[in-house]
Amino acid sequence: NTFNKTDSSETVVELNIGSGPASIISISLSADIDADGDVDFIDFALFAQRWQDDTGNTCSGADLSGDGIVNEDDLEEFILQW
């Protein structure tokens, strides 16, 4: 298995099974708030700073559900990507 980072919000995984052709899957990490290719404590700190923020748009990337507020729905998505 080969893991390649292609940009700040997406990881590409190349799977080689046996001698057949490789399959490529793109994984979007919306919880990667600092856009460094992973979801870690830095992202959690940035997320926590925006807790209950309802300023609209993406709340500096912490509104993972897109409903305009950083709340339990976003925390659930963050945990899934941890």
C-alpha positions in Angstrom: 0.0 0.0 0.0 1.2 3.5 -0.9 0.0 6.7 0.8 0.5 10.0 -1.0 -0.5 13.4 0.0 -1.8 15.3 -3.0 -2.9 18.6 -1.5 -3.9 20.2 1.9 -7.3 18.6 2.1 -7.0 15.2 0.3 -5.0 12.1 0.7 -4.7 9.6 -2.1 -4.3 5.9 -1.3 -3.0 3.5 -3.9 -3.9 -0.1 -3.2 -2.0 -2.8 -5.0 -3.7 -6.2 -4.6 -1.7 -9.1 -6.1 -0.4 -8.5 -9.6 -3.5 -6.7 -10.9 -3.8 -3.0 -11.6 -3.7 -0.6 -8.6 -6.9 1.1 -7.3 -6.7 4.7 -6.3 -9.0 6.2 -3.7 -9.3 9.8 -2.7 -10.0 10.6 1.0 -11.1 14.1 1.9 -10.2 15.2 5.4 -12.5 18.1 6.2 -11.4 18.0 9.8 -7.8 18.8 8.7 -8.4 22.5 9.7 -4.7 23.5 9.5 -4.4 21.8 6.1 -1.3 19.8 6.8 -2.6 16.5 5.6 -3.6 14.9 8.9 -6.2 15.3 11.7 -4.4 15.9 15.0 -4.3 17.9 18.2 -3.5 21.1 16.4 -6.7 20.7 14.4 -8.6 19.9 17.6 -7.3 23.1 19.2 -8.4 25.1 16.2 -11.8 23.4 16.3 -12.2 24.0 20.0 -11.5 27.7 19.5 -14.5 27.9 17.2 -16.8 25.9 19.5 -20.4 27.3 19.3 -19.2 29.8 16.7 -22.2 30.8 14.5 -20.6 33.5 12.4 -21.6 31.6 9.2 -19.6 30.4 6.2 -17.2 27.7 7.4 -16.3 29.2 10.8 -12.6 29.2 9.8 -13.0 25.6 8.7 -14.5 24.2 11.9 -18.1 24.0 10.6 -17.7 20.5 9.2 -21.4 19.9 8.7 -22.0 23.1 6.8 -24.9 24.3 8.9 -23.3 27.6 10.0 -22.5 26.7 13.6 -19.8 24.7 15.2 -21.6 22.2 17.5 -22.1 18.5 18.3 -22.7 17.6 14.6 -19.2 18.9 13.7 -17.6 17.2 16.7 -19.1 13.9 15.6 -17.6 14.4 12.1 -14.2 15.5 13.6 -14.1 12.3 15.7 -14.9 10.1 12.7 -11.8 11.6 10.9 -9.5 11.4 14.0 
